[in-house]
Amino acid sequence: MSSILQAAVIGCGSIASGSHIPHYASNPNVQLKYFCDIIPERADKAAQQYGGTAVYDYKEILNDPELDLVSVCTHNDMHAPISIDFLRAGKDVLCEKPAARTLPEALEMQKAAHESGRLLSIGVVNRFGAYNNLVKQMIEQGDLGEVYHVYASFRAHRSIPGIGGDFTRKAIAGGGALIDWGVHYLDLVLYCCGEPKILTASGETFCKLGRDIENYTYLSMWADRTKETGGVYDVDDSCVGLVRTAGPVISFHGAWAQNIGESETYIDFIGDKGGIRLNYCKDFVYYTAQDGGLTKRSIELPESDFYKIEIDSFVESVRTRVPNQAHIDRTIEASKILDAIYRSSESHREIVIGD
């Protein structure tokens, strides 16, 4: 491996062009060699802006001996096959979240990483946030005492992305609000709480507000360009769940769309000594009792770019061969929870999660 790593980005849409590509470009240890997309204009645009070569079929570059690392930024249905192909071709991979559409696909990715001896990280970018790591530190040093319950809320009014398109097709996305937003919250809870062993999960997912695509009312829509009139909507637009672990009990309520006109995006870490409300992607407040009174303390830190830290960490991981905090062996647990909640919703019973 040369001192300058050769990188490829597979899928040149929003997450790639807004985060992966510019942060690789700013890293002095990386040269962007390939930009790949099945939509030629996207790959061409990236190559023109950053240099390198545009390709339209990732299989053309699988066996390039100079290629060291790859970011997979495609739709969920292609995460597993592309990641596995590059791992088996001897490349290190950073795959966007969720790891895959289903738990079996994610486990196959993990297996390929182990068998190939290559690194596989998952894009659970919140593990690299300064506030989130301070919460983790405060829990570890006992500021909250025993953390016995964590509640996560990821709820929006009417925020279904690209209704009728790839985001709302189970065959492509694997699910809706739970797998798209919930994976971030659940993974972050596990990370901050020291990754406790997961025991059981129970939940329900609902496909309600988006079923009538033609009459779905909204003010704005993320990924508006991907929506399809007369398309498919067969995923969850809201979900609730309860997860028992060897540490805290985790409960959550999530919604891409709800008939409550409020956005509530936070995580409450509740301990017997103190508690923290972490505002998602923002700051947090620490609550405790002190000197015979009740206190709260707001924490403010310098702004940091989660994605830049994530990309730089992955590059350093490739250089040193030391897995970082987003390695598949640490992040696979979130996939197990997602799988269990979807199975629980289908069967209306609690699911025991095995090793």
Buried (B, 14 or more C-beta within 10 A) or exposed (E): EEEEBBBBBBBBBEBBBEBBBBBBBEBEBBBBBBBBBBEEEBBBBBBEBBEBBBBBEBEEBBEBEEBBBBBBBBBBBBBBBBBBBBBBBBBBBBBBBBBBBBBEBBBBBBEBBEEBEBBBBBBBBBBBBBBBBBBBEBBEEEBBBEBEEBBBBBBBBBBBBBBBBBBBBBEBBBBBBBBBBBBBBBBBBBBBBBBBEBBBBBBBBBBEBBEEBEEBEBEEBEBEEBBBEEBBBBBBBBBBBBBBBEBBBBBBBBBBBBEEEEBBBBBBBBBEEBBBBBEBEEBBBBBBEEEEEEEEEEBEEEEEBBBBBBBBBBBEBBBEEEBBBBBBEBBBBBBBBBBBBBBBBEEEEBBEBEE
